[in-house]
Amino acid sequence: MSESDFIREVDEELRDEQLKKAWDKFGPIVIGFALLIVLATAANKGWDYWKSSQAAQSGDAFLSALVLSEEGKSTEAMMALQGLEKDGTGGYPVLAKMRIAAEIAKAGQVDEAIAQFVALASDSSLDKNVQDLARLRAAGLQLDQGKADEVILQLTSMMDGSAFRHSARELVLLGYLEKGEFDKAMPIAERVVQDAESPAPLRQRAEVYVAYIRSQIGGTKTEAKEAS
């Protein structure tokens, strides 16, 4: 055996010995770490699956409650919604609260429904869009009660930037019409007509509002002229 072959063989033996010692020392740690990675991955996948299945169950429960409501089974619908509010996952507990308030309003307890919508609108822990939707629902009920000033106060700030700006504009417009303040209603109606992003049904209603307001303003001017 040549000197170079001897050196290479010894070197290989030394490397094998070092690897063996290293494995004896760190092998269990490496295996444990690899096992932790596997377990963590499995746990994460399991958690994702559990969340998905729970969300699906909550979604099915919410749809079932809506069907019960549409069938006129208000008591059963309310019980299902209350259960979902308590045990639902994701955004379904909040949706359940919204629907509970709507069911209460449908049962004639409008003031209580408004209070619940207002409470949701004031809950800073909720997403802004959810708060805005609750504020809108409360305003719709308040307008039916003739509380135009409250509707205008609550929704004017939502006419720009909010995801529900189109609905807010219409309710504020109706509030001014309720008060007979046609000069304030007209700019909003015209804005809705001119806004290319206004939903087509809303734009069509706004055109009717514009025509109505013009007739009222024209009639008012004629009456004032005759009186003078």
N, C-alpha and C positions, 0 to 999 in steps of 0.2 A: 504494500500500500504506500503510495506516495505521501509525502508530507502534506501536500495540499488536500489530498483525499482525507487524510486523518483529521486535519483541522476542520474540514467541512462536516465530517461525521460527528465530531465532538460538538461542533457548533449547533448542529441539528438536535443532538441529544439535550444540550443545554436549553435550547428553545422549548423543546417538548417538556423538559422538567419544569421550566419557568411557567409554561402554560398550565401544566398540571397543578402546580402550586397556586397559581392565580385562580384557577377554576375551583380548587378546593376551598380557597378563601372567599372568593366572590360569587361562585356558582349559585349557592342558595339565594343570595341577594338578587342576582340577575333573574333567576327563576321566579322569585317572589314578586319582583317588579313587573315581569312579563305577565304573571298571573293577575296582578292588580290591574294592569292595562286591559286584559281580557274581561275581567269582572266589571271594571268601570264601563267599558264599551257595552257589555251586555246589560248592565243596569241602566245606562243611558237609553239604549234601545227599548228596554222594558218600560222606562218612565215615559218615553215618547208614545209608545203604544198605549199605555194606560191613559195618558192625557187625551189621546185621540179617541179612544173608546168612550171615555167619560164625556168628552165634548159631544160625541155622536149621540150618546144617551140623553144628554141635556137637550140637544137639538130636537130629537124625536119627542121628548116630553113636552117641549114648548109647542111644537106643531100639533101635538095631540090636544093640548089645552086650547089652542086656537080653534080647532075643529069642534071641540065641546062648546065653546062660546058661540060659534056660528050656528050650531044646532040648537041653541037656546038653553043649553044645560049650564047655566051660569054658576050654580053651586059647585058642580063637579069641576068646571073650568077654574073657579077660584081656588079650590083645594089643590088642584094640580099645579097652579101657578105659585101658590104659597109653598108647596113642597119644593118646587124648582128654585124659588128665592132662597130657601134655606140650604138646600143640598146641591144645587146646580154648580157647574163649573164654567170657567171662561166668562164671557159676557152675559150668559143667560140669566143669572140672578138679577142683573140690572134690567134686562129686557122683561123679566117676569114682574119686577116692580112697576115698570111702565104699563104693562098690560093690566096689572091689578088695579092701578089708578083708572085706566080706561073702563074696566069692568065696573068699578065703583060709580063712575060718572054715568054709565049706561043704566045703572040701577037707580039713578036719580039723586045720588048723594054727591052733587056737583062740587059743593064747597070742600068736602073732604078730598075729592079727587084733585082739585086745584091745589090744595095744601100738599098733597103727596108729590105732585109734579113740581111745585115750587121747591120742596125739600131736595128733590133730585137735581134741580137746576142750580141749587146753592151748594151742592156737595163738590168741593174742590178736589176730592180724590178721584172723581170721574173724569173721563175724557171730555174735552171741551165740546165736541160734537154731540155727545150724549147730554151734556148740560143744556146746550142750545135746543136740542130736540124737546127736552122736558119743558123748557121755557116756552117753546112754541105751542106745545100741547096745552099748557096752562093758559096761555093767551087765547087760544081758540075757545076754551070753555068760558073764559072771562068775557070775551066779546059777546057770546050768547047771553050772558047775564047783563049786558049793557055797560060793562066796565071799560069803555073805550079809552079813557085816560090811562088806565093801568096798562092796557095793551100797547098803546103808543109809547109809554115810558119804558116798558120792558123790551120792546122789539126794535126800536129805532136804531140802536147800536148794532143790531144784527143785519141791517139792510146792506151792509158792505162787508165783504170778507168771510162771512159765515157760510158754511156749506148749505145752510137753509135760508139764504138771503132772499130767494125768490118768494118763498112762503111768507117770510117776515115782511117783505114789501107789501104783499097783498093784504095781510092782516092789519098792518099800519094804515094802509089805504082805506080799508073798510072801517077802521076806527075813526078816521077823519070824516068819512061819509056818515057814520053813525052820529057824529057830533054836528054834522051839517057844515063842516069847514071845507068847502069845496076848493077854495084857493090853495089849501095845503094838500088836498087829495090829488089835484090835477097834475102837479109835477111828478108825483110818484107813478101815477097811471101812465103818463107819457114816457117816463123812464123805462117802465116795464115793456111798453110797446117797442121802444127803440133799442132795447138791449137784445143783441143777437143771441145771447145765452139764455134768454127767458124761455122756459118750456112753451111749446106751441099752444097748449090749452090755456095756460096763464096769459099768454099774449092776446089770445082771442077774447078772454074775459076782460083784459085791460082795455081793449078797443071799445068794448061795450061800456066800461066805466067812463072812458073819455067822452063818449057820446052823451052819456047820462049827465056827467058833470057839466058839459057845455050847455046842455039844455037847462040845467038848474041855474047856472051862472047867467045865461041869457035871460031866463025868466025873472031872476032877481033884479037884473039891470032894468028890464022893462017895467017891472013893478015900481022900482025906485023912480024911474023917469015919469011914470004916470002919477005917482004920489006928489012929485014936485010940480 
